[in-house]
């Protein structure tokens, strides 16, 4: 049978392994979102609505998409002339 401190060490090791796996999964998700945004915005500004819809199809959540956009320095702008809503573009 396990002694109390030995159980804590095993539980701690399992927790560390789980935390590392979750961190790795988050890293993969954000990397996928980075690639997605660069691909979508490589030709110029795109409406946020379109990007958001395409991201959902690619199984990228809004929060991951927004985090990736922030990390990449994606620029938000509004084009009042063509009434396109909020646009997103890569920094120049």
N, C-alpha and C positions, 0 to 999 in steps of 0.2 A: 504494500500500500504506500501511497505517496505521503510524504510529510508536508505540512502546510506551506513552507517556503518553496519546496520543489513544485507544488501545484501552481504557486504564483509565478514561478519562472516559466513553466510550460504555458500557462495562460498568457503571460506577457509575450512570449515568443510567438504564439498563435496570433495575438493582437498585432504585433509588429509585422508579421507576414501578411495579414489581411490588410493592414494600413498601406503596406508597400504595394500590394496588388491593386488596391483602389487608386493609389497615387499614379501607378503606371497606366491604369485604364483612363484616368483623367488626362494624363499626358497624351495618350493616343487620341482621345476625343478632341483635345484642343489642337493637336497637330493636324488632324483631319479638317477641322474648321479653318485653320490657317490656309491649308491647300485649297479648300473650297473657295474661300474669299479671294485669294490671289487669282484663281482660275476665272471666277465670275467677274472680277473687276479689272482684269488685265487689259481689256480693250477700252476702258473708260467708265464713266459713271453709270450706275445701274440703280433703278428704284429699289428702295428698301423692301417694299411689298413683294417684288419679284424675288429678291434674294432670300427673304424669309420663307416664301413658299418653296423655293428650290432646296433650301436648307432642310426643311421638314421632310421633303422627299428623300433627302440624303441621310435622314435620321440624325440631324444635328439640332439640338435644342436651341431655343432662343437665347438662353443664358450663356451657353457655350459659344454661340455665334457672336453675341455681344462682347464676351470676354476676348475672343480672338480678334474681333474688330478693334477693340481698345488696344490690345497688345501690338497690332500691326499699324496703329495710328490711322485707321480708316477715317476719311473725312466725310462729315455729314453736311449736306447743303440742300437748299430748296430752290427750285427753279419756278418762280412765279409766272414766268412768261408762258411756259408750256403746261403748267398745272400738273406736273408729274409727281407731286408730293415730295417726300424726302428722298434724296439721292445719296448714294454711297460711292466713294471713289478712293483709290489708293493715293497715298501722299506722293508728291512729285519730287 
